[in-house]
Amino acid sequence: MARNEEGEVAGFAGAMDGRLEMLFIAPACRGRGWGRALLEHAVDALSACKVDVNEYNPEALAFYRRMGFEVRGRSARDGAGGPFPLLHLERRPC
């Protein structure tokens, strides 16, 4: 979890088994480096070098690409079977 200067939660990340499962940044805190800091911590401390991104979320895809992730595959449905295509990204080396 990251907190801003006022002590409020700016964002949080969660990882499991080498995969980034979630990364959320409060809209008011975007563009300040919080996402980068949380992602780098997840990669360095938790070896989270894989992440799935909704294909219809170009902002998230652009962020992960800037952070060195590359698309390695695609699924037509999300993990719950919904009609939301996922792009499977990976960062190498990890």
ZADO-1210 file (C-alpha; in nm, 4 decimals, padded with zeros to 6 digits):
<atoms>
<atom x="00.0000" y="00.0000" z="00.0000" code="MET" pos="1"/>
<atom x="00.1179" y="00.3523" z="-00.0730" code="ALA" pos="2"/>
<atom x="00.0076" y="00.6638" z="00.1137" code="ARG" pos="3"/>
<atom x="00.0181" y="01.0208" z="-00.0125" code="ASN" pos="4"/>
<atom x="00.1592" y="01.3182" z="00.1752" code="GLU" pos="5"/>
<atom x="-00.1617" y="01.3517" z="00.3798" code="GLU" pos="6"/>
<atom x="-00.1458" y="00.9870" z="00.4886" code="GLY" pos="7"/>
<atom x="-00.4356" y="00.8829" z="00.2673" code="GLU" pos="8"/>
<atom x="-00.4152" y="00.5624" z="00.0651" code="VAL" pos="9"/>
<atom x="-00.2834" y="00.6528" z="-00.2798" code="ALA" pos="10"/>
<atom x="-00.2901" y="00.2972" z="-00.4110" code="GLY" pos="11"/>
<atom x="-00.2236" y="-00.0677" z="-00.3457" code="PHE" pos="12"/>
<atom x="-00.0915" y="-00.3762" z="-00.5199" code="ALA" pos="13"/>
<atom x="-00.1214" y="-00.7481" z="-00.4628" code="GLY" pos="14"/>
<atom x="00.0755" y="-01.0374" z="-00.6063" code="ALA" pos="15"/>
<atom x="00.0747" y="-01.4149" z="-00.5766" code="MET" pos="16"/>
<atom x="00.2885" y="-01.6875" z="-00.7323" code="ASP" pos="17"/>
<atom x="00.4877" y="-01.4491" z="-00.9528" code="GLY" pos="18"/>
<atom x="00.1775" y="-01.2770" z="-01.0896" code="ARG" pos="19"/>
<atom x="00.0585" y="-00.9249" z="-01.0207" code="LEU" pos="20"/>
<atom x="-00.3072" y="-00.9803" z="-00.9324" code="GLU" pos="21"/>
<atom x="-00.4047" y="-00.6185" z="-00.8703" code="MET" pos="22"/>
<atom x="-00.2660" y="-00.2682" z="-00.8939" code="LEU" pos="23"/>
<atom x="-00.4923" y="00.0259" z="-00.8186" code="PHE" pos="24"/>
<atom x="-00.4045" y="00.3939" z="-00.7925" code="ILE" pos="25"/>
<atom x="-00.6567" y="00.6539" z="-00.6787" code="ALA" pos="26"/>
<atom x="-00.7481" y="00.8757" z="-00.9751" code="PRO" pos="27"/>
<atom x="-00.6271" y="01.1892" z="-00.7929" code="ALA" pos="28"/>
<atom x="-00.2872" y="01.0247" z="-00.7374" code="CYS" pos="29"/>
<atom x="-00.2176" y="00.9048" z="-01.0916" code="ARG" pos="30"/>
<atom x="00.0837" y="01.0402" z="-01.2754" code="GLY" pos="31"/>
<atom x="00.2890" y="01.0886" z="-00.9570" code="ARG" pos="32"/>
<atom x="00.4949" y="00.7687" z="-00.9627" code="GLY" pos="33"/>
<atom x="00.2863" y="00.5659" z="-00.7174" code="TRP" pos="34"/>
<atom x="00.2039" y="00.2978" z="-00.9756" code="GLY" pos="35"/>
<atom x="00.5658" y="00.2659" z="-01.0771" code="ARG" pos="36"/>
<atom x="00.6775" y="00.2386" z="-00.7131" code="ALA" pos="37"/>
<atom x="00.4197" y="-00.0274" z="-00.6271" code="LEU" pos="38"/>
<atom x="00.4924" y="-00.2239" z="-00.9442" code="LEU" pos="39"/>
<atom x="00.8683" y="-00.2136" z="-00.8910" code="GLU" pos="40"/>
<atom x="00.8188" y="-00.3340" z="-00.5330" code="HIS" pos="41"/>
<atom x="00.5987" y="-00.6215" z="-00.6550" code="ALA" pos="42"/>
<atom x="00.8581" y="-00.7192" z="-00.9162" code="VAL" pos="43"/>
<atom x="01.1610" y="-00.6840" z="-00.6881" code="ASP" pos="44"/>
<atom x="01.0216" y="-00.8214" z="-00.3625" code="ALA" pos="45"/>
<atom x="00.7623" y="-01.0680" z="-00.4906" code="LEU" pos="46"/>
<atom x="00.8978" y="-01.1645" z="-00.8351" code="SER" pos="47"/>
<atom x="00.5675" y="-01.0563" z="-00.9902" code="ALA" pos="48"/>
<atom x="00.6684" y="-01.0614" z="-01.3557" code="CYS" pos="49"/>
<atom x="00.3338" y="-01.1551" z="-01.5104" code="LYS" pos="50"/>
<atom x="00.0064" y="-00.9653" z="-01.5269" code="VAL" pos="51"/>
<atom x="-00.3195" y="-00.9894" z="-01.7183" code="ASP" pos="52"/>
<atom x="-00.4757" y="-00.6711" z="-01.8559" code="VAL" pos="53"/>
<atom x="-00.8235" y="-00.6206" z="-01.9959" code="ASN" pos="54"/>
<atom x="-00.7772" y="-00.5649" z="-02.3673" code="GLU" pos="55"/>
<atom x="-01.0197" y="-00.2714" z="-02.3477" code="TYR" pos="56"/>
<atom x="-00.8028" y="-00.0856" z="-02.0947" code="ASN" pos="57"/>
<atom x="-00.5484" y="00.0980" z="-02.3133" code="PRO" pos="58"/>
<atom x="-00.4271" y="00.3149" z="-02.0237" code="GLU" pos="59"/>
<atom x="-00.3248" y="00.0102" z="-01.8193" code="ALA" pos="60"/>
<atom x="-00.1684" y="-00.1588" z="-02.1217" code="LEU" pos="61"/>
<atom x="00.0376" y="00.1520" z="-02.1993" code="ALA" pos="62"/>
<atom x="00.1529" y="00.1731" z="-01.8363" code="PHE" pos="63"/>
<atom x="00.2726" y="-00.1879" z="-01.8261" code="TYR" pos="64"/>
<atom x="00.4470" y="-00.1519" z="-02.1610" code="ARG" pos="65"/>
<atom x="00.6323" y="00.1563" z="-02.0288" code="ARG" pos="66"/>
<atom x="00.7360" y="-00.0566" z="-01.7323" code="MET" pos="67"/>
<atom x="00.8942" y="-00.3198" z="-01.9586" code="GLY" pos="68"/>
<atom x="00.6115" y="-00.5719" z="-01.9906" code="PHE" pos="69"/>
<atom x="00.5380" y="-00.7322" z="-02.3270" code="GLU" pos="70"/>
<atom x="00.2263" y="-00.9074" z="-02.4527" code="VAL" pos="71"/>
<atom x="00.2862" y="-01.2837" z="-02.4538" code="ARG" pos="72"/>
<atom x="-00.0659" y="-01.4064" z="-02.5243" code="GLY" pos="73"/>
<atom x="-00.4381" y="-01.3359" z="-02.5302" code="ARG" pos="74"/>
<atom x="-00.7531" y="-01.4964" z="-02.3959" code="SER" pos="75"/>
<atom x="-01.0978" y="-01.4241" z="-02.5397" code="ALA" pos="76"/>
<atom x="-01.2566" y="-01.4377" z="-02.1925" code="ARG" pos="77"/>
<atom x="-01.1603" y="-01.3219" z="-01.8463" code="ASP" pos="78"/>
<atom x="-01.0878" y="-01.5555" z="-01.5553" code="GLY" pos="79"/>
<atom x="-01.4568" y="-01.5741" z="-01.4629" code="ALA" pos="80"/>
<atom x="-01.5559" y="-01.6705" z="-01.8177" code="GLY" pos="81"/>
<atom x="-01.6937" y="-01.3267" z="-01.9039" code="GLY" pos="82"/>
<atom x="-01.6642" y="-01.1823" z="-02.2547" code="PRO" pos="83"/>
<atom x="-01.3755" y="-00.9546" z="-02.1608" code="PHE" pos="84"/>
<atom x="-01.0562" y="-01.0364" z="-02.3551" code="PRO" pos="85"/>
<atom x="-00.7362" y="-01.0422" z="-02.1542" code="LEU" pos="86"/>
<atom x="-00.3838" y="-00.9744" z="-02.2696" code="LEU" pos="87"/>
<atom x="-00.1197" y="-01.1773" z="-02.0873" code="HIS" pos="88"/>
<atom x="00.1918" y="-00.9691" z="-02.0227" code="LEU" pos="89"/>
<atom x="00.5336" y="-01.0637" z="-01.8932" code="GLU" pos="90"/>
<atom x="00.8450" y="-00.8755" z="-01.7952" code="ARG" pos="91"/>
<atom x="01.1862" y="-01.0265" z="-01.8647" code="ARG" pos="92"/>
<atom x="01.4238" y="-01.0627" z="-01.7006" code="PRO" pos="93"/>
<atom x="01.2507" y="-01.0955" z="-01.3701" code="CYS" pos="94"/>
</atoms>
